Protein backbone atom coordinates (compact mmCIF):
# COMPACT_ATOMS: atom_id res chain seq x y z
CA UNK A 1 0.00 0.00 0.00
CA UNK A 2 2.82 2.44 0.81
CA UNK A 3 4.36 1.91 -2.60
CA UNK A 4 1.18 3.19 -4.27
CA UNK A 5 0.93 6.29 -2.09
CA UNK A 6 4.44 7.57 -2.81
CA UNK A 7 3.92 8.14 -6.57
CA UNK A 8 0.58 9.83 -5.88
CA UNK A 9 2.15 12.20 -3.34
CA UNK A 10 4.99 12.88 -5.77
CA UNK A 11 2.53 13.72 -8.57
CA UNK A 12 0.52 16.00 -6.26
CA UNK A 13 3.71 17.86 -5.38
CA UNK A 14 4.55 18.34 -9.07
CA UNK A 15 1.04 19.64 -9.78
CA UNK A 16 1.30 22.19 -6.98
CA UNK A 17 4.68 23.37 -8.30
CA UNK A 18 3.26 23.76 -11.81
CA UNK A 19 0.29 25.75 -10.49
CA UNK A 20 2.57 28.11 -8.58
CA UNK A 21 4.74 28.85 -11.63
CA UNK A 22 4.37 32.24 -13.30
CA UNK A 23 2.18 32.39 -16.39
CA UNK A 24 4.05 33.01 -19.65
CA UNK A 25 4.55 36.66 -20.52
CA UNK A 26 3.00 37.87 -23.78
CA UNK A 27 5.36 38.52 -26.65
CA UNK A 28 6.23 42.20 -27.12
CA UNK A 29 4.43 43.91 -29.97
CA UNK A 30 6.49 44.82 -32.99
CA UNK A 31 4.67 48.11 -33.65
CA UNK A 32 4.29 50.93 -31.15
CA UNK A 33 0.68 51.87 -30.44
CA UNK A 34 -0.56 54.61 -32.74
CA UNK A 35 -2.36 57.68 -31.52
CA UNK A 36 -6.05 58.04 -32.39
CA UNK A 37 -6.73 60.49 -35.20
CA UNK A 38 -10.04 62.29 -35.77
CA UNK A 39 -11.67 64.66 -38.23
CA UNK A 40 -14.06 67.19 -36.73
CA UNK A 41 -17.08 68.30 -38.76
CA UNK A 42 -18.60 70.40 -35.96
CA UNK A 43 -16.88 73.63 -34.86
CA UNK A 44 -17.96 73.13 -31.23
CA UNK A 45 -16.35 69.67 -31.23
CA UNK A 46 -13.18 71.14 -32.71
CA UNK A 47 -13.09 73.74 -29.92
CA UNK A 48 -13.52 71.02 -27.31
CA UNK A 49 -10.75 68.87 -28.79
CA UNK A 50 -8.32 71.80 -28.95
CA UNK A 51 -9.23 73.04 -25.45
CA UNK A 52 -8.59 69.54 -24.03
CA UNK A 53 -5.08 69.70 -25.43
CA UNK A 54 -5.72 67.01 -28.02
CA UNK A 55 -5.35 69.20 -31.11
CA UNK A 56 -2.50 67.02 -32.39
CA UNK A 57 -5.06 64.25 -32.96
CA UNK A 58 -7.01 66.29 -35.53
CA UNK A 59 -6.71 65.38 -39.22
CA UNK A 60 -9.19 67.89 -40.64
CA UNK A 61 -11.77 70.49 -39.68
CA UNK A 62 -15.17 71.62 -40.95
CA UNK A 63 -15.79 74.40 -43.46
CA UNK A 64 -17.21 76.53 -40.63
CA UNK A 65 -14.18 76.36 -38.33
CA UNK A 66 -12.05 79.45 -37.89
CA UNK A 67 -8.90 78.40 -39.76
CA UNK A 68 -7.08 81.58 -38.76
CA UNK A 69 -6.51 80.11 -35.28
CA UNK A 70 -2.88 79.02 -34.91
CA UNK A 71 -3.88 75.51 -33.78
CA UNK A 72 -5.96 74.96 -36.92
CA UNK A 73 -3.94 76.72 -39.65
CA UNK A 74 -2.21 73.55 -40.85
CA UNK A 75 -5.42 71.47 -41.06
CA UNK A 76 -7.42 71.02 -44.27
CA UNK A 77 -11.11 71.91 -44.41
CA UNK A 78 -12.89 68.66 -45.26
CA UNK A 79 -16.57 69.62 -45.33
CA UNK A 80 -19.45 70.10 -42.95
CA UNK A 81 -22.28 68.11 -41.45
CA UNK A 82 -24.07 67.79 -44.83
CA UNK A 83 -21.21 67.31 -47.28
CA UNK A 84 -17.80 65.76 -46.91
C-alpha positions as CSV (number, residue, x, y, z in Angstrom):
1,X,0.0,0.0,0.0
2,X,2.8,2.4,0.8
3,X,4.4,1.9,-2.6
4,X,1.2,3.2,-4.3
5,X,0.9,6.3,-2.1
6,X,4.4,7.6,-2.8
7,X,3.9,8.1,-6.6
8,X,0.6,9.8,-5.9
9,X,2.1,12.2,-3.3
10,X,5.0,12.9,-5.8
11,X,2.5,13.7,-8.6
12,X,0.5,16.0,-6.3
13,X,3.7,17.9,-5.4
14,X,4.5,18.3,-9.1
15,X,1.0,19.6,-9.8
16,X,1.3,22.2,-7.0
17,X,4.7,23.4,-8.3
18,X,3.3,23.8,-11.8
19,X,0.3,25.7,-10.5
20,X,2.6,28.1,-8.6
21,X,4.7,28.8,-11.6
22,X,4.4,32.2,-13.3
23,X,2.2,32.4,-16.4
24,X,4.1,33.0,-19.6
25,X,4.5,36.7,-20.5
26,X,3.0,37.9,-23.8
27,X,5.4,38.5,-26.6
28,X,6.2,42.2,-27.1
29,X,4.4,43.9,-30.0
30,X,6.5,44.8,-33.0
31,X,4.7,48.1,-33.7
32,X,4.3,50.9,-31.1
33,X,0.7,51.9,-30.4
34,X,-0.6,54.6,-32.7
35,X,-2.4,57.7,-31.5
36,X,-6.1,58.0,-32.4
37,X,-6.7,60.5,-35.2
38,X,-10.0,62.3,-35.8
39,X,-11.7,64.7,-38.2
40,X,-14.1,67.2,-36.7
41,X,-17.1,68.3,-38.8
42,X,-18.6,70.4,-36.0
43,X,-16.9,73.6,-34.9
44,X,-18.0,73.1,-31.2
45,X,-16.4,69.7,-31.2
46,X,-13.2,71.1,-32.7
47,X,-13.1,73.7,-29.9
48,X,-13.5,71.0,-27.3
49,X,-10.8,68.9,-28.8
50,X,-8.3,71.8,-28.9
51,X,-9.2,73.0,-25.4
52,X,-8.6,69.5,-24.0
53,X,-5.1,69.7,-25.4
54,X,-5.7,67.0,-28.0
55,X,-5.3,69.2,-31.1
56,X,-2.5,67.0,-32.4
57,X,-5.1,64.2,-33.0
58,X,-7.0,66.3,-35.5
59,X,-6.7,65.4,-39.2
60,X,-9.2,67.9,-40.6
61,X,-11.8,70.5,-39.7
62,X,-15.2,71.6,-41.0
63,X,-15.8,74.4,-43.5
64,X,-17.2,76.5,-40.6
65,X,-14.2,76.4,-38.3
66,X,-12.0,79.4,-37.9
67,X,-8.9,78.4,-39.8
68,X,-7.1,81.6,-38.8
69,X,-6.5,80.1,-35.3
70,X,-2.9,79.0,-34.9
71,X,-3.9,75.5,-33.8
72,X,-6.0,75.0,-36.9
73,X,-3.9,76.7,-39.7
74,X,-2.2,73.5,-40.8
75,X,-5.4,71.5,-41.1
76,X,-7.4,71.0,-44.3
77,X,-11.1,71.9,-44.4
78,X,-12.9,68.7,-45.3
79,X,-16.6,69.6,-45.3
80,X,-19.4,70.1,-42.9
81,X,-22.3,68.1,-41.4
82,X,-24.1,67.8,-44.8
83,X,-21.2,67.3,-47.3
84,X,-17.8,65.8,-46.9
